[in-house]
Structure formats: structure tokens, C-alpha cells
Amino acid sequence: MYLVHTMSTFSLFLKKILLIFLFLFNNFLIANKIESISVQDAGFSKERLNKIDETFIKAIQNKEIPGAVIAISRYGKIVYKRAFGMQDPQKQIPMTEDSIFRIYSMTKPIISTAAMMLNEDGLIYLHENLNKYIPEFDNMTVSTAYIDKKGQKQESVVEAKNKIKIHNLLNHTSGLTYGTFGNSFAKKRLKSSEISKLNLEDISLKQYVKELAKFPLAYNPNTVWEYGRSIEVLGRVIELASNKTLDVFLKDKIFKPLDMMDTAFYVDESKWHRIAEPFKDKQPKLINIRDKPNFLTGGHGLVSTIDDYMKFCMMFLKKGKVNNNSILSRKTIEYMTSNHLGNNISRDTPLYLPGPGYGFGLGFAVRESNGLSSWPGSKGEYFWAGYAGTYFWIDPKEELIVISMTQSVTNRMKFRLLLRNLVYQAIIN
């Protein structure tokens, strides 16, 4: 009889514990769920906003893209979220709102955020020389070209005039290059090497950075903006300054606090059924995301979902605040989203990817004026994108966030501009 009573009491205790857990868990979900707002209250025309549906459905029918997920928020609330087409066109699996995408260079703003968190903690300083953390980047050289007496272009490798600073990594003025764009001697060297491949898996980040330091820079540091391998190197700085591997640091400091549960350097097997894939016959081979890589690249290695990345963007729009806590300070957000390219930095090149009307901050292209650019937007708006078709922008003036995710390398530029036009034409208030 005593035993029965004891078991009954214990069972009641477990039920109470379970109820408390469910209560806390549900409150956690509610706290981390972004609220919705009606089209009208968000200042959009429903009729005009429907043009997004029409345009992307047509693009899928024409096989320009396999599928897409698009989300729009205004005033801190979701006004539009749709999944179109196929998640996996080969297997005819429909796209869903929780499909997982290779976000490629949309990794870079996250890594930049991690670096600025360490800057706030006093563990790194933007004015410091890179060689303080990675000695291999001391005594760097620069590849330059000259014309010899026979009129032939020749290479000269000389000592770099400036040291690479942490700040140069964040704003892509380090002299490091991808080697993809252009045909200079420095780029040819890099392009012919093994480390130039985007699909690297076996090399560690530590090894990668050491190998990269052996190559001459394409430019003297702090003289030219060029998109390159700066953020990969920054990822290694984060590891050394935090004494954590890059994946662990991001998980502890960004993904967990923001409830970004599907963002990582690979996809766990339990989630493979949610991976978005490109058309196999029309696209370059994309990185393998089904196995944990040795190479934790901060330049292009992360996967994510539309909801996860919206939480990240929302943190920026809210000046660093998440559930009454601050991931970053308001002043750091303002600093990151300001233009960091002064008159001493050359942008006079077809390789200036932000384009006319834009400067570059710490992780993003930053709009300098309402005009100049052929893209609609507002002064102070900032954006970036990924190689395989992901794209986002944040417009603080309009309290607007737009994110688009697809896996289509070949048509990515077309749909970035198209989506901008479709969103801004739909705003009526």
C-alpha cells in the first residue's frame, strides 16, 4: 500500500515537472517567434504584392529556378512568407518554408558579427595588425605588373607597403582575392592552386589560412576594395581570439541566443529531407553539406533557413536587441552599417560588386544615397547575397527586411533585382 502511494506521489511530481517544462518551452517558442502583420497594416498593396507570386511562379514554370522561399517583414513583423516550386527538382519534392539552403556568402555578415562581438569584449581590436594573431601574414608581398623593353607584361613581386589590419578583413581591403574575377598575375597564381576551389572539405581552417599567406596579395592593403578571402581569414582570427572552433563560437554566441536552430556548417542526417537542391544539368556543383567538413569556412560555408536568417536580420533592425538582451550594442550596429570606404580606397573597377551608389560597411554593402544605383532602395539600406541564389537586404528607413532563398547560380542576379522592384512597388504607405 505504501509503495502504491509512493509511486502515485512520484507520478504526480513528474506530471508537475512536465507541465512546468511545457509551459517554459511554449513561452520560449512564443518569445522567439516573429509575429505577423496584415498586408494593409504593413503599408503594402495586396494586389501589388501578389505580383511576387505571379513572377516567381512563372519563373519556375519556365525552369529559370527550381523553387524559392521569400519572406518580407515590416515594422518588426512578418507580412509575407511563401514557398514556391520544388525543393528538389530531381526528386520532385515541393519547396517548404523550412527548406534548408546553402547560403554561401550570406555567411560573411554572420562571421563579421562574431568578430564585432569579440571587439566589444576587448578580445580583438580592429586597428591591430593581422600578424599579431597569424604570424604567417607578416612580411606579405604584392604582385604587380610592368611592361618590359620588348613590350611584354611581366610580374614583379615586392614587399607590401602596409600591414593587413583586422579592419581590412572586415571591409575587403586586405589585398586578398578570390582569383575568380580578372586575370592578374596574383589571381592566376591563386586560381591554379588547390585552395582556390570552393568545394574544399578536407583541409582545416588553420591549414587553409597558412597556405593562403604564401601567395602574394593582389593589392597593397587598405588601397583597393575587392571581394576575396578576407572573411575566411577572419574566421581563423575568431578561433584564436575566442579559443573556440568557429562552429562552436557561432553556436554559443549567435545561433543559440537567436534560436537559429537550422543554421550550421552542415546538415544533420535527420534534416536531409529538407535540403534545397539546384537543377543538376544547369548549375555548377555546389558544396557538400551532408557531412561535417574539416574546413569551417567563414566565407561561404553555412546553411540556413528563411526563418533563421530573418531572426539574424531582425536583430540588426532592432539595433542588436533580442528578447530584452543585446547581441550587439546599438552603436556597434550603427558602426557596422556605415560606409567604411574612404577616399583612399579605390572602387574604380568593374569588380566593385556593391555597385554604384553603395559603399561597404563591416559585412554588408551600404547604400550611400537614394540615387546613383539602378536598384531601388533607401539611403542607409544594407545588403548582401550568396553564390547559389540567396539574398537579403535591410532598409531601416522603411523598417523593412526582405530575404529570398533559392539554389540557382545562373539566374541569381536577375531575381535579386526583380525582387527589389516587386517589393518597393508594392509599398503604398
C-alpha positions as CSV (number, residue, x, y, z in Angstrom):
1,M,0.0,0.0,0.0
2,Y,2.9,2.3,0.9
3,L,4.6,1.5,-2.4
4,V,1.4,2.4,-4.4
5,H,1.1,5.7,-2.6
6,T,4.8,6.5,-3.2
7,M,4.5,5.7,-6.9
8,S,1.4,7.8,-7.2
9,T,3.1,10.7,-5.5
10,F,6.2,10.3,-7.7
11,S,3.9,10.2,-10.8
12,L,2.2,13.4,-9.8
13,F,5.6,15.0,-9.2
14,L,6.7,14.0,-12.7
15,K,3.5,15.4,-14.2
16,K,4.1,18.7,-12.5
17,I,7.7,18.9,-13.8
18,L,6.5,18.1,-17.3
19,L,3.8,20.8,-17.2
20,I,6.4,23.3,-16.0
21,F,8.7,22.3,-18.8
22,L,6.0,22.5,-21.4
23,F,5.0,25.9,-20.1
24,L,8.5,27.2,-20.3
25,F,9.1,25.7,-23.7
26,N,6.0,27.1,-25.2
27,N,6.9,30.5,-23.8
28,F,10.3,30.2,-25.3
29,L,8.8,29.4,-28.7
30,I,6.4,32.3,-28.5
31,A,9.2,34.6,-27.4
32,N,11.3,33.6,-30.4
33,K,8.6,33.5,-33.0
34,I,8.3,36.6,-35.1
35,E,4.8,38.0,-35.1
36,S,2.8,38.6,-38.3
37,I,1.1,41.7,-39.5
38,S,-1.6,42.2,-42.2
39,V,-0.7,43.5,-45.6
40,Q,-2.7,46.6,-45.1
41,D,-1.2,47.4,-41.7
42,A,2.2,46.9,-43.1
43,G,1.6,49.6,-45.7
44,F,1.6,47.3,-48.7
45,S,-0.9,46.9,-51.5
46,K,-2.2,43.3,-51.6
47,E,-2.7,43.4,-55.3
48,R,0.8,44.7,-55.9
49,L,2.4,42.3,-53.5
50,N,0.7,39.4,-55.4
51,K,3.0,40.3,-58.3
52,I,5.7,38.5,-56.5
53,D,3.7,35.2,-56.6
54,E,2.9,35.7,-60.3
55,T,6.6,36.4,-61.2
56,F,8.2,33.6,-59.3
57,I,5.6,31.0,-60.3
58,K,6.2,32.0,-63.9
59,A,10.0,31.7,-63.4
60,I,9.5,28.2,-62.0
61,Q,7.3,27.2,-64.9
62,N,10.0,28.4,-67.3
63,K,12.6,26.4,-65.4
64,E,14.7,29.5,-64.6
65,I,14.8,28.5,-60.9
66,P,13.7,25.2,-59.3
67,G,11.9,26.9,-56.4
68,A,12.2,29.7,-53.8
69,V,11.3,30.8,-50.4
70,I,10.7,34.5,-49.9
71,A,10.0,36.4,-46.7
72,I,9.2,40.1,-46.1
73,S,8.9,41.8,-42.7
74,R,8.0,45.4,-41.9
75,Y,7.8,47.1,-38.6
76,G,9.4,44.1,-37.0
77,K,6.6,41.7,-38.1
78,I,6.2,39.2,-40.9
79,V,3.9,40.5,-43.7
80,Y,4.7,37.9,-46.4
81,K,6.2,34.4,-46.5
82,R,5.8,32.0,-49.4
83,A,7.4,28.8,-50.6
84,F,7.3,28.2,-54.4
85,G,8.2,25.3,-56.7
86,M,10.5,22.4,-55.9
87,Q,12.9,21.9,-53.1
88,D,14.5,19.1,-55.0
89,P,13.6,19.2,-58.7
90,Q,15.2,15.8,-59.4
91,K,13.1,14.0,-56.8
92,Q,10.1,16.3,-57.2
93,I,10.0,17.3,-53.6
94,P,8.0,20.5,-53.1
95,M,9.6,23.5,-51.5
96,T,8.6,24.3,-47.9
97,E,9.1,27.3,-45.7
98,D,11.6,25.4,-43.6
99,S,13.7,24.1,-46.5
100,I,17.5,24.4,-45.8
101,F,19.7,26.3,-48.2
102,R,23.4,26.7,-48.9
103,I,23.7,30.4,-48.2
104,Y,27.3,30.8,-49.4
105,S,28.4,34.4,-48.9
106,M,25.5,35.3,-46.7
107,T,27.8,33.5,-44.2
108,K,30.0,36.6,-44.2
109,P,27.7,39.0,-42.3
110,I,27.4,36.4,-39.6
111,I,31.1,36.0,-39.3
112,S,31.5,39.8,-39.3
113,T,29.0,39.9,-36.4
114,A,31.0,37.3,-34.5
115,A,34.2,39.4,-34.9
116,M,32.4,42.5,-33.7
117,M,31.2,40.7,-30.6
118,L,34.8,39.9,-29.8
119,N,35.7,43.5,-30.5
120,E,33.1,44.6,-27.9
121,D,34.6,42.1,-25.4
122,G,38.0,43.6,-25.9
123,L,39.4,40.3,-27.3
124,I,40.2,41.8,-30.8
125,Y,40.8,45.3,-32.0
126,L,40.1,46.4,-35.5
127,H,43.2,48.6,-35.7
128,E,45.5,45.6,-34.8
129,N,47.7,44.0,-37.4
130,L,46.6,40.6,-38.6
131,N,50.1,39.1,-37.9
132,K,49.5,39.5,-34.2
133,Y,47.1,36.5,-34.5
134,I,48.5,34.8,-37.6
135,P,52.3,35.3,-37.9
136,E,52.3,33.9,-41.4
137,F,50.8,37.2,-42.6
138,D,53.8,39.2,-41.5
139,N,56.1,40.4,-44.4
140,M,53.5,40.0,-47.1
141,T,54.3,40.6,-50.7
142,V,52.2,42.2,-53.5
143,S,52.2,41.0,-57.1
144,T,52.4,43.9,-59.6
145,A,52.8,44.1,-63.3
146,Y,55.1,46.1,-65.6
147,I,55.9,46.3,-69.3
148,D,59.5,45.2,-70.2
149,K,61.6,46.6,-73.0
150,K,60.0,44.2,-75.5
151,G,56.6,45.4,-74.6
152,Q,55.7,42.3,-72.8
153,K,53.8,42.3,-69.5
154,Q,55.9,40.9,-66.6
155,E,55.4,40.2,-62.9
156,S,57.2,41.9,-60.1
157,V,56.7,40.7,-56.5
158,V,57.5,43.4,-54.0
159,E,57.1,43.9,-50.3
160,A,53.6,45.1,-49.3
161,K,53.6,48.8,-48.2
162,N,51.0,48.3,-45.5
163,K,50.3,45.6,-42.9
164,I,46.9,43.9,-43.1
165,K,44.7,45.0,-40.2
166,I,41.6,43.3,-38.8
167,H,39.6,46.2,-40.2
168,N,40.8,45.4,-43.7
169,L,39.5,41.9,-43.4
170,L,36.0,43.2,-42.4
171,N,35.7,45.7,-45.3
172,H,37.5,43.7,-48.0
173,T,40.5,46.0,-48.4
174,S,43.1,43.4,-47.3
175,G,44.5,42.7,-50.8
176,L,43.3,39.1,-50.5
177,T,41.4,38.0,-53.6
178,Y,39.3,35.1,-54.8
179,G,41.2,34.9,-58.0
180,T,37.9,34.4,-59.8
181,F,37.5,37.9,-61.3
182,G,40.2,39.3,-63.5
183,N,43.4,37.9,-64.9
184,S,46.3,39.5,-62.9
185,F,49.4,37.5,-62.0
186,A,48.3,37.3,-58.4
187,K,44.9,35.9,-59.4
188,K,46.4,33.4,-61.9
189,R,48.6,32.0,-59.1
190,L,45.7,31.6,-56.8
191,K,43.3,30.3,-59.5
192,S,45.7,27.5,-60.4
193,S,46.1,26.3,-56.7
194,E,44.2,23.7,-54.8
195,I,43.0,26.1,-52.2
196,S,41.1,28.2,-54.8
197,K,38.4,25.5,-55.0
198,L,35.1,26.5,-53.3
199,N,34.3,22.8,-52.6
200,L,37.2,22.2,-50.3
201,E,36.4,19.8,-47.4
202,D,39.4,18.1,-46.1
203,I,41.8,20.9,-45.2
204,S,41.4,22.6,-41.8
205,L,40.8,26.3,-41.5
206,K,44.2,26.6,-39.8
207,Q,45.9,24.9,-42.7
208,Y,44.0,26.9,-45.3
209,V,44.9,30.2,-43.8
210,K,48.6,29.2,-43.6
211,E,48.6,28.2,-47.3
212,L,46.8,31.4,-48.3
213,A,49.5,33.5,-46.6
214,K,52.1,32.1,-49.0
215,F,50.6,33.8,-52.0
216,P,51.3,37.4,-53.0
217,L,48.5,39.9,-52.4
218,A,46.6,41.3,-55.4
219,Y,46.9,44.9,-54.0
220,N,48.5,46.7,-51.2
221,P,46.3,46.5,-48.1
222,N,44.0,49.5,-47.5
223,T,44.1,50.7,-51.1
224,V,41.5,48.8,-53.1
225,W,38.2,47.2,-52.4
226,E,38.0,43.7,-53.8
227,Y,35.9,40.8,-52.8
228,G,38.1,38.0,-51.6
229,R,39.1,35.5,-49.0
230,S,39.3,38.1,-46.1
231,I,36.4,36.6,-44.1
232,E,38.0,33.1,-44.2
233,V,41.0,34.6,-42.5
234,L,38.7,36.5,-40.1
235,G,37.1,33.2,-39.1
236,R,40.5,31.9,-38.0
237,V,41.1,35.1,-36.0
238,I,37.8,34.5,-34.3
239,E,39.0,31.0,-33.3
240,L,42.3,32.2,-32.0
241,A,40.8,35.1,-30.0
242,S,38.0,33.1,-28.5
243,N,39.9,29.8,-28.0
244,K,36.9,28.1,-29.6
245,T,36.4,26.5,-33.1
246,L,34.4,28.7,-35.4
247,D,31.4,26.4,-35.3
248,V,31.2,26.3,-31.5
249,F,31.7,30.0,-31.2
250,L,28.8,30.8,-33.6
251,K,26.6,28.2,-32.0
252,D,27.2,29.6,-28.5
253,K,27.2,33.3,-29.2
254,I,24.8,33.7,-32.1
255,F,22.7,30.7,-33.1
256,K,21.5,29.7,-29.6
257,P,20.7,33.2,-28.5
258,L,18.8,33.9,-31.7
259,D,17.2,30.5,-31.8
260,M,18.7,29.8,-35.2
261,M,18.3,26.0,-34.9
262,D,18.9,25.1,-38.5
263,T,22.0,27.2,-39.2
264,A,25.3,25.4,-39.2
265,F,28.3,24.3,-41.4
266,Y,26.5,21.1,-42.4
267,V,23.0,19.5,-42.2
268,D,22.4,16.7,-39.7
269,E,21.1,13.5,-41.3
270,S,17.7,13.9,-39.6
271,K,17.2,17.0,-41.7
272,W,18.5,15.8,-45.1
273,H,14.9,15.6,-46.4
274,R,14.7,19.4,-46.1
275,I,17.8,20.3,-48.2
276,A,17.1,22.5,-51.3
277,E,18.9,21.4,-54.4
278,P,19.5,23.0,-57.8
279,F,18.8,21.8,-61.3
280,K,21.6,19.2,-61.8
281,D,22.0,19.8,-65.5
282,K,22.1,23.6,-65.4
283,Q,24.2,24.5,-62.4
284,P,27.8,24.3,-61.2
285,K,28.4,21.7,-58.5
286,L,27.5,23.1,-55.1
287,I,29.3,22.3,-51.8
288,N,28.6,19.1,-49.9
289,I,26.5,19.9,-46.8
290,R,25.6,16.4,-45.7
291,D,28.9,15.7,-44.0
292,K,30.7,17.8,-41.3
293,P,33.6,19.5,-43.1
294,N,37.1,19.9,-41.8
295,F,37.2,23.3,-43.5
296,L,34.9,25.6,-41.5
297,T,34.9,28.5,-43.9
298,G,33.5,31.8,-42.8
299,G,33.4,33.0,-46.4
300,H,30.7,30.6,-47.7
301,G,30.2,27.6,-45.5
302,L,26.9,28.0,-43.7
303,V,23.5,26.6,-44.3
304,S,20.3,28.2,-43.1
305,T,16.5,28.7,-43.5
306,I,14.4,31.7,-44.2
307,D,13.2,31.9,-40.6
308,D,16.7,31.6,-39.1
309,Y,18.1,34.3,-41.3
310,M,15.1,36.5,-40.6
311,K,15.9,36.3,-36.9
312,F,19.5,37.4,-37.6
313,C,18.4,40.3,-39.8
314,M,15.7,41.3,-37.2
315,M,18.4,41.5,-34.6
316,F,20.1,44.2,-36.8
317,L,16.9,46.1,-37.4
318,K,16.3,46.1,-33.7
319,K,19.8,47.5,-33.0
320,G,21.1,44.3,-31.5
321,K,18.3,43.5,-29.1
322,V,16.8,40.0,-28.8
323,N,14.2,39.3,-26.1
324,N,15.4,42.2,-24.0
325,N,19.0,41.0,-24.3
326,S,21.7,42.6,-26.6
327,I,23.7,40.5,-29.0
328,L,25.5,43.7,-30.1
329,S,25.2,47.3,-28.9
330,R,23.3,49.9,-30.8
331,K,26.5,51.8,-31.6
332,T,28.2,48.7,-32.9
333,I,25.3,48.1,-35.3
334,E,25.5,51.7,-36.4
335,Y,29.2,51.4,-37.0
336,M,28.9,48.1,-39.0
337,T,26.2,49.5,-41.2
338,S,28.1,52.7,-42.0
339,N,30.3,53.1,-45.1
340,H,34.0,52.2,-44.3
341,L,35.5,53.1,-47.7
342,G,37.2,56.4,-47.6
343,N,38.7,58.4,-50.4
344,N,41.9,56.5,-50.1
345,I,40.2,53.2,-51.1
346,S,39.8,52.7,-54.9
347,R,36.4,51.4,-56.1
348,D,37.2,52.3,-59.7
349,T,37.0,48.8,-61.0
350,P,34.4,46.5,-62.7
351,L,35.0,44.2,-59.8
352,Y,33.4,46.6,-57.3
353,L,30.4,44.3,-56.5
354,P,28.3,46.6,-54.3
355,G,27.8,48.7,-57.4
356,P,27.2,52.5,-57.9
357,G,25.6,54.3,-55.0
358,Y,26.9,51.8,-52.4
359,G,29.8,51.8,-50.0
360,F,30.8,48.9,-47.9
361,G,30.5,48.5,-44.1
362,L,31.6,45.6,-41.9
363,G,29.9,42.7,-43.6
364,F,27.5,44.4,-45.9
365,A,27.2,46.8,-48.9
366,V,25.8,50.0,-47.5
367,R,23.7,52.5,-49.6
368,E,25.1,56.0,-49.6
369,S,22.3,57.9,-51.3
370,N,18.8,57.4,-52.7
371,G,20.0,57.8,-56.2
372,L,23.0,56.7,-58.3
373,S,22.2,53.0,-58.1
374,S,20.0,51.3,-60.7
375,W,18.5,49.3,-57.9
376,P,15.6,50.8,-55.9
377,G,16.2,51.3,-52.2
378,S,16.7,53.9,-49.4
379,K,19.8,55.7,-48.1
380,G,21.2,53.7,-45.2
381,E,19.9,50.3,-46.5
382,Y,22.4,47.4,-46.5
383,F,22.5,44.0,-48.2
384,W,24.5,41.0,-49.2
385,A,23.9,37.8,-51.2
386,G,25.1,34.2,-51.7
387,Y,26.6,32.5,-54.8
388,A,23.8,29.9,-55.1
389,G,21.0,32.4,-55.1
390,T,20.3,33.6,-51.6
391,Y,19.8,37.3,-51.0
392,F,18.8,39.8,-48.3
393,W,18.5,43.4,-47.6
394,I,17.6,45.5,-44.6
395,D,16.0,49.0,-45.1
396,P,16.0,50.8,-41.7
397,K,14.2,53.8,-43.1
398,E,11.2,51.7,-44.2
399,E,11.7,49.2,-41.3
400,L,11.8,46.6,-44.0
401,I,13.6,43.2,-44.3
402,V,13.5,41.1,-47.4
403,I,15.1,37.6,-47.8
404,S,15.0,35.4,-50.8
405,M,16.4,31.8,-50.9
406,T,16.8,29.7,-54.0
407,Q,19.5,27.4,-55.3
408,S,20.2,28.8,-58.8
409,V,23.7,30.1,-59.6
410,T,23.0,31.1,-63.2
411,N,19.9,33.3,-62.6
412,R,20.7,34.8,-59.2
413,M,21.4,38.4,-60.4
414,K,18.2,38.6,-62.4
415,F,16.0,37.7,-59.5
416,R,17.7,39.9,-56.9
417,L,16.9,43.0,-58.9
418,L,13.5,41.7,-59.9
419,L,12.5,41.1,-56.3
420,R,13.7,44.6,-55.2
421,N,11.5,46.1,-57.9
422,L,8.5,44.0,-56.9
423,V,8.8,44.8,-53.1
424,Y,9.3,48.5,-53.4
425,Q,6.5,48.9,-56.0
426,A,4.1,47.3,-53.5
427,I,4.7,49.8,-50.7
428,I,1.9,52.4,-50.6
429,N,2.3,53.7,-47.1
